[in-house]
């Protein structure tokens, strides 16, 4: 969601002749349901929702770019929860079932030899700030958080029980998704949107003070030390040219295939349309913005 905030703050919408209504929805599954019903044209979301929709027969969904192709969530636990095995039987806040935080928790627990279906008690806690609040208020014993909230939790004394900074599973963590039918009807609008996102990305990674003001405002984060630590870490995993990685989609397909055999019959390339990325490479947008 961050890039549209930068576009809004810098008044880029009129520059690109766009008039979008921004709507925040905490789960990619809910977003894909809304888009399927015609309630959205483009989304910036995690990969699992659109991929599951595609597997379910809605092949209109397509990825056109990505800001981040790895998950950087971590499972943060109360002071007495220090090791992955300490999570057994505990309440774990995961935002929304089917969302990025849930996906990471399942993946991370498996990586550490745990069975998420048997060892975990997942609690849907809403968006990131709400999940942090659930942890800090004692509503859950541990929580799946991403930057800057995992950093905030660490500064508050919570433990990195499963550290996503070490695992970094390939996954479309922040992807641009639209519908093929919308590209057919309104290719110029989608092109302008992606050009605007490229300029927004430039602002996000070069104007630290603007980034701090926006994050402080939108996520109610006022601790500058927490912001700086999180910002520096996040810059290392972002895609400056908004590249969508096939291996990130394949990793999600592999995970889904554990319970849905249809995932074994789909190739990542079936879910990718690079035309707008190629357009920005050819027209010099990335070079002009200094994005390498």
C-alpha positions in Angstrom: 0.0 0.0 0.0 3.0 2.3 0.6 3.6 3.4 -3.0 0.1 4.9 -3.5 0.6 6.9 -0.3 3.7 8.4 -1.9 1.9 9.1 -5.1 -0.9 10.7 -3.2 1.4 12.8 -1.1 3.4 14.0 -4.1 0.2 14.7 -6.1 1.3 12.3 -8.9 -2.3 11.3 -9.8 -3.1 14.4 -11.8 0.4 14.3 -13.3 -0.4 10.9 -14.8 -4.1 11.8 -15.5 -5.4 9.3 -13.0 -8.2 9.4 -10.6 -8.0 6.4 -8.3 -9.9 5.7 -5.1 -7.5 4.0 -2.7 -9.1 1.3 -0.5 -7.1 -0.6 2.1 -8.1 -4.3 2.4 -6.0 -6.4 4.8 -6.1 -9.8 2.9 -5.2 -10.7 -0.6 -8.0 -13.2 -0.7 -10.6 -10.5 0.1 -9.0 -8.3 -2.5 -9.2 -10.9 -5.2 -12.8 -11.5 -4.4 -13.5 -7.8 -4.7 -11.7 -7.6 -8.1 -13.5 -10.7 -9.3 -16.8 -8.9 -8.6 -15.7 -5.8 -10.5 -14.9 -3.7 -7.5 -11.3 -3.0 -8.3 -9.1 -2.5 -11.3 -5.6 -2.9 -9.9 -4.2 -4.0 -6.6 -0.9 -4.1 -4.7 -1.1 -7.3 -2.7 0.5 -10.6 -1.7 0.6 -13.4 -4.3 -1.4 -16.2 -2.7 -4.9 -14.7 -3.3 -4.5 -14.1 -7.0 -2.8 -17.4 -7.6 -5.5 -19.3 -5.8 -8.1 -17.5 -7.8 -6.3 -18.4 -11.0 -6.2 -22.1 -9.9 -9.9 -21.9 -9.2 -10.6 -20.9 -12.8 -10.4 -17.1 -12.8 -7.5 -16.9 -15.3 -8.2 -13.2 -15.8 -5.8 -12.4 -12.9 -2.3 -11.5 -13.9 0.8 -10.1 -12.2 2.3 -7.0 -14.0 5.1 -6.2 -11.6 6.3 -6.4 -8.0 8.0 -4.3 -5.4 9.2 -7.3 -3.3 9.7 -10.9 -4.3 10.6 -12.3 -0.8 8.7 -12.3 2.5 10.4 -10.5 5.3 7.9 -11.2 8.0 9.1 -12.6 11.3 7.3 -14.4 14.1 7.7 -12.3 17.2 7.1 -13.9 20.6 6.6 -12.8 24.2 9.8 -12.9 26.3 9.1 -16.5 27.4 8.8 -17.7 23.8 12.4 -17.9 22.5 12.6 -20.9 20.2 10.3 -22.2 17.4 9.3 -25.2 19.5 8.0 -22.8 22.1 5.2 -21.9 19.7 3.5 -25.3 20.2 0.0 -24.7 21.5 0.4 -20.9 21.6 -1.9 -18.3 20.0 -0.3 -16.8 17.0 -1.6 -13.6 15.4 -1.6 -13.9 11.6 -3.6 -11.0 10.3 -5.9 -12.8 7.9 -5.9 -16.5 6.9 -4.6 -16.6 3.3 -2.7 -13.3 3.7 1.1 -12.8 3.6 1.5 -13.1 7.4 -0.4 -16.4 7.5 1.6 -17.7 4.5 4.9 -16.9 6.2 3.9 -18.4 9.5 3.0 -21.7 7.8 6.1 -21.7 5.7 8.4 -20.7 8.7 7.0 -23.3 11.0 7.5 -26.0 8.4 11.1 -24.8 7.9 11.7 -25.2 11.6 10.2 -28.7 11.8 6.8 -27.8 13.1 3.4 -28.8 11.8 1.3 -25.7 11.5 -2.0 -27.7 11.3 -1.2 -29.4 14.6 1.1 -27.1 16.5 -0.4 -23.7 15.8 -3.5 -21.9 17.0 -3.9 -19.2 14.4 -5.8 -16.0 15.4 -6.9 -13.6 12.8 -5.9 -10.2 14.1 -6.5 -7.8 11.1 -3.9 -5.4 9.7 -0.4 -4.9 10.8 -1.0 -2.3 13.5 -3.9 -4.4 14.9 -1.7 -7.5 15.0 1.0 -5.6 16.8 -1.6 -4.4 19.3 -2.9 -7.9 19.8 0.7 -9.0 20.7 1.5 -6.0 22.9 -1.8 -6.3 24.8 -1.5 -10.0 25.4 -4.3 -11.0 23.1 -1.9 -13.4 21.4 1.4 -15.1 22.5 3.2 -14.5 19.2 2.5 -12.7 16.0 3.7 -12.6 12.4 4.9 -9.1 11.7 6.8 -7.4 8.9 8.7 -4.1 8.9 8.5 -1.8 10.6 6.4 -3.5 13.2 8.7 -6.5 13.8 11.4 -4.0 14.5 9.1 -2.1 16.8 8.3 -5.3 18.6 12.0 -6.2 19.0 12.7 -2.7 20.5 9.9 -3.4 22.9 11.5 -6.6 24.2 9.8 -9.3 22.0 11.8 -12.1 20.6 12.5 -13.1 17.0 11.2 -16.7 17.3 11.3 -17.3 13.6 13.4 -14.7 11.9 12.3 -14.0 8.4 15.4 -11.9 7.7 17.3 -15.2 7.7 14.7 -17.4 5.8 13.5 -14.8 3.2 11.2 -17.2 1.4 10.6 -16.4 -2.3 7.1 -15.1 -2.6 5.2 -12.2 -4.3 5.1 -10.1 -1.1 4.0 -6.8 -2.8 2.8 -7.5 -6.3 1.0 -5.4 -8.8 -2.1 -7.4 -10.0 -4.8 -6.6 -12.5 -7.2 -8.4 -14.8 -6.4 -9.3 -18.4 -9.8 -8.0 -19.4 -8.9 -4.6 -17.9 -5.6 -4.5 -19.8 -7.5 -5.2 -23.0 -10.0 -2.4 -22.3 -7.8 0.2 -20.7 -4.1 -0.4 -21.5 -3.2 3.2 -21.3 -4.6 3.6 -17.8 -2.6 0.6 -16.5 0.5 1.9 -18.3 0.1 5.3 -16.6 -0.5 3.6 -13.3 2.7 1.6 -13.5 4.7 4.7 -14.6 3.3 6.5 -11.6 4.3 3.6 -9.3 7.9 3.8 -10.7 8.1 7.5 -9.8 6.6 6.7 -6.4 9.2 4.0 -5.8 11.9 6.6 -6.6 10.4 8.9 -3.9 10.2 6.1 -1.4 13.8 5.0 -1.6 15.4 8.5 -2.0 13.4 10.7 0.3 13.8 9.2 3.8 12.2 12.2 5.6 9.0 11.9 3.4 9.0 8.1 4.0 9.2 8.7 7.8 6.4 11.2 7.8 4.1 9.0 5.8 4.8 5.8 7.8 4.5 7.7 11.1 1.1 9.1 9.9 -0.3 5.9 8.3 1.1 3.3 10.7 1.2 5.5 13.8 4.9 4.9 14.2 6.7 7.7 15.9 10.0 6.1 17.1 12.6 7.3 14.7 15.1 4.6 15.7 12.6 1.9 14.8 11.8 3.5 11.5 15.5 3.9 10.5 16.3 0.3 11.3 13.3 -1.0 9.4 13.8 1.3 6.4 17.4 0.3 6.0 16.6 -3.4 6.2 13.7 -3.1 3.7 15.7 -1.2 1.1 17.9 -4.3 0.6 15.0 -6.5 -0.6 13.1 -4.2 -2.9 12.9 -4.4 -6.7 14.0 -1.0 -8.1 12.7 -1.9 -11.6 9.5 -3.4 -10.2 10.5 -6.8 -11.6 8.2 -9.8 -11.1 10.2 -13.0 -10.4 9.0 -16.3 -11.7 10.7 -18.2 -8.9 8.6 -16.3 -6.4 5.4 -17.4 -8.1 6.7 -21.0 -8.4 7.5 -21.1 -4.7 3.9 -20.2 -3.9 2.6 -22.7 -6.4 4.8 -25.4 -4.7 3.4 -24.5 -1.3 -0.2 -24.5 -2.5 0.4 -27.9 -4.2 0.7 -29.5 -0.8 -3.1 -29.3 -0.5 -4.2 -28.5 -4.1 -2.9 -30.6 -7.0 -4.0 -28.1 -9.5 -1.0 -26.0 -8.6 1.3 -28.6 -10.2 -0.2 -27.9 -13.6 0.4 -24.2 -13.8 3.6 -22.5 -14.9 4.6 -19.1 -13.4 4.7 -17.6 -16.9 1.0 -18.1 -17.2 0.5 -15.6 -14.4 2.9 -12.9 -15.7 2.5 -10.1 -18.2 5.7 -8.0 -18.5 4.5 -5.6 -21.2 4.4 -2.5 -18.9 7.8 -3.3 -17.4 9.2 -3.7 -20.9 7.6 -0.4 -21.9 9.3 1.4 -19.1 12.6 -0.1 -20.0 12.2 1.0 -23.6 11.0 4.5 -23.0 13.7 5.2 -20.5 11.5 5.6 -17.4 13.7 3.5 -15.1 16.9 5.1 -16.4 15.5 8.6 -16.1 14.5 7.9 -12.5 17.9 6.4 -11.7 16.4 3.0 -10.9 18.9 0.2 -11.5 
